[in-house]
């Protein structure tokens, strides 16, 4: 089991779901964890659990879409501990954005981009200079398989996650020879509150080949981050979507449009 003894790790969106699991697993593996999220009551519960494995760990309420507050929180961690070794940009929100709605507005798009993309970019840029100075650091940015195979009625979410992937890949190439590892995590479908929010009462769950648990995703990240691979893929089947779209575009489009019709 890979250890992170004494490493200072910040996890956003740490109050629930994958973020919570990764924060706890980092603490169990020896890291000092600072968990950031919006929900105070869940953070208080998380902090008690973190402290059992890592007494210097703590949590802090923070909305990553409030850029100044987020970057200030990261600066406070660096002053407190002298560095940030690991940043996991996990915080994200999701909202259906169907087209053709009367009085359709840009506001949902702006809101999703502020949290899912601009917050992540701000965090990455905030910690990067010191990581480059030390020639050491790990950043994990969560994308989604929606970036590879956008689903109907989720154009804003898919666009934010595609932007995350493009941004992270570009930065990863830029800093790879300077001691900093930037990863893009594709966690597959996980039955978190966000994941289940898109499942209607008459809908079936996604196929088992694309389903993973919080524990499986976190274990994969713990073992692979800091390694040579830029992408961390929790499931292999979604990797075929871009291939199918390229080699059999009409069949791919028919499948997605049948999905839209449901």
BELVEN-V617518 format. One record per residue. N is the residue number from 1. PSI is psi in whole degrees, -180 to 180 (999 if undefined). NEAR is the number of other ideal C-beta (glycine too) atoms within 12 Angstrom. Layout:
BEGIN
N & PSI & NEAR
N & PSI & NEAR
END
This chain:
BEGIN
1 & 123 & 11
2 & 134 & 21
3 & 155 & 16
4 & 49 & 32
5 & 118 & 18
6 & -4 & 21
7 & 143 & 33
8 & 117 & 38
9 & 134 & 50
10 & 129 & 51
11 & 121 & 54
12 & 157 & 52
13 & 37 & 45
14 & -4 & 45
15 & -17 & 37
16 & 168 & 32
17 & -143 & 37
18 & -39 & 45
19 & -44 & 45
20 & -44 & 39
21 & -42 & 37
22 & -38 & 48
23 & -46 & 50
24 & -40 & 37
25 & -37 & 39
26 & -43 & 44
27 & -42 & 41
28 & -30 & 27
29 & 14 & 29
30 & -1 & 25
31 & 156 & 37
32 & 116 & 33
33 & 132 & 48
34 & 112 & 42
35 & 125 & 48
36 & 138 & 46
37 & 177 & 37
38 & -30 & 29
39 & 107 & 25
40 & -43 & 18
41 & -39 & 15
42 & -35 & 25
43 & -39 & 32
44 & -42 & 19
45 & -43 & 22
46 & -43 & 39
47 & -40 & 32
48 & -41 & 20
49 & -40 & 26
50 & -42 & 35
51 & -22 & 21
52 & -35 & 15
53 & -28 & 24
54 & 90 & 32
55 & -24 & 14
56 & -2 & 21
57 & 156 & 38
58 & 174 & 33
59 & 165 & 38
60 & 129 & 34
61 & 132 & 26
62 & 132 & 37
63 & 114 & 26
64 & -17 & 45
65 & -17 & 30
66 & 88 & 21
67 & -46 & 23
68 & -43 & 16
69 & -39 & 22
70 & -49 & 38
71 & -32 & 29
72 & -42 & 20
73 & -41 & 35
74 & -41 & 40
75 & -38 & 23
76 & -40 & 21
77 & -43 & 37
78 & -39 & 27
79 & -36 & 14
80 & -42 & 19
81 & -8 & 25
82 & -9 & 14
83 & 165 & 27
84 & 117 & 41
85 & -34 & 36
86 & 131 & 44
87 & 121 & 52
88 & 108 & 51
89 & 89 & 49
90 & -25 & 48
91 & 135 & 47
92 & 158 & 45
93 & 161 & 33
94 & 146 & 31
95 & 132 & 26
96 & 139 & 21
97 & 68 & 30
98 & 148 & 17
99 & 168 & 16
100 & 8 & 11
101 & 133 & 12
102 & 140 & 7
103 & 36 & 7
104 & 138 & 14
105 & 161 & 14
106 & -13 & 14
107 & -46 & 14
108 & -36 & 27
109 & -45 & 27
110 & -44 & 20
111 & -44 & 24
112 & -40 & 34
113 & -36 & 32
114 & -41 & 28
115 & -55 & 40
116 & -31 & 45
117 & -60 & 40
118 & -36 & 29
119 & -45 & 43
120 & -44 & 44
121 & -45 & 33
122 & -42 & 34
123 & -43 & 48
124 & -48 & 42
125 & -30 & 26
126 & -40 & 32
127 & -16 & 43
128 & -44 & 32
129 & -45 & 20
130 & -34 & 27
131 & -42 & 31
132 & -37 & 23
133 & -41 & 16
134 & -13 & 20
135 & 43 & 14
136 & 135 & 23
137 & 157 & 38
138 & 131 & 42
139 & 128 & 47
140 & 118 & 49
141 & 126 & 50
142 & 120 & 50
143 & -149 & 40
144 & 153 & 44
145 & -14 & 40
146 & -24 & 40
147 & -30 & 37
148 & -35 & 32
149 & 78 & 32
150 & 132 & 28
151 & 155 & 32
152 & 148 & 24
153 & 14 & 25
154 & 37 & 33
155 & -39 & 29
156 & -48 & 35
157 & -47 & 38
158 & -40 & 33
159 & -40 & 26
160 & -41 & 42
161 & -31 & 40
162 & -39 & 29
163 & -41 & 31
164 & -46 & 43
165 & -45 & 35
166 & -46 & 22
167 & -48 & 32
168 & -41 & 39
169 & -44 & 22
170 & -47 & 19
171 & -39 & 32
172 & -43 & 31
173 & -37 & 17
174 & -36 & 17
175 & 1 & 29
176 & -36 & 23
177 & 11 & 12
178 & 20 & 20
179 & 0 & 19
180 & 132 & 35
181 & 120 & 36
182 & 123 & 45
183 & 150 & 41
184 & 122 & 41
185 & 127 & 43
186 & 101 & 42
187 & 3 & 46
188 & -162 & 36
189 & 126 & 35
190 & 135 & 38
191 & 54 & 25
192 & 178 & 31
193 & -40 & 22
194 & -44 & 30
195 & -41 & 29
196 & -19 & 19
197 & -24 & 18
198 & 2 & 25
199 & 114 & 18
200 & 170 & 12
201 & -26 & 6
202 & 3 & 6
203 & 149 & 12
204 & 159 & 12
205 & 156 & 17
206 & 159 & 25
207 & 151 & 14
208 & -30 & 14
209 & -18 & 17
210 & 9 & 28
211 & 137 & 26
212 & 158 & 35
213 & 165 & 22
214 & -41 & 31
215 & -41 & 23
216 & -43 & 24
217 & -46 & 39
218 & -43 & 38
219 & -42 & 26
220 & -44 & 32
221 & -45 & 45
222 & -38 & 37
223 & -30 & 21
224 & -24 & 25
225 & 144 & 41
226 & -5 & 27
227 & -175 & 19
228 & -25 & 13
229 & 129 & 21
230 & -46 & 31
231 & 141 & 33
232 & 107 & 40
233 & 120 & 28
234 & -23 & 35
235 & 145 & 31
236 & -27 & 17
237 & -42 & 23
238 & -20 & 33
239 & -20 & 21
240 & -17 & 20
241 & -49 & 28
242 & -32 & 20
243 & -46 & 17
244 & -39 & 21
245 & -32 & 21
246 & -45 & 13
247 & -30 & 12
248 & 66 & 15
249 & -38 & 15
250 & -41 & 13
251 & -41 & 15
252 & -46 & 22
253 & -40 & 17
254 & -43 & 15
255 & -46 & 20
256 & -34 & 24
257 & -30 & 14
258 & -41 & 13
259 & -42 & 19
260 & -37 & 18
261 & -28 & 10
262 & 999 & 14
END
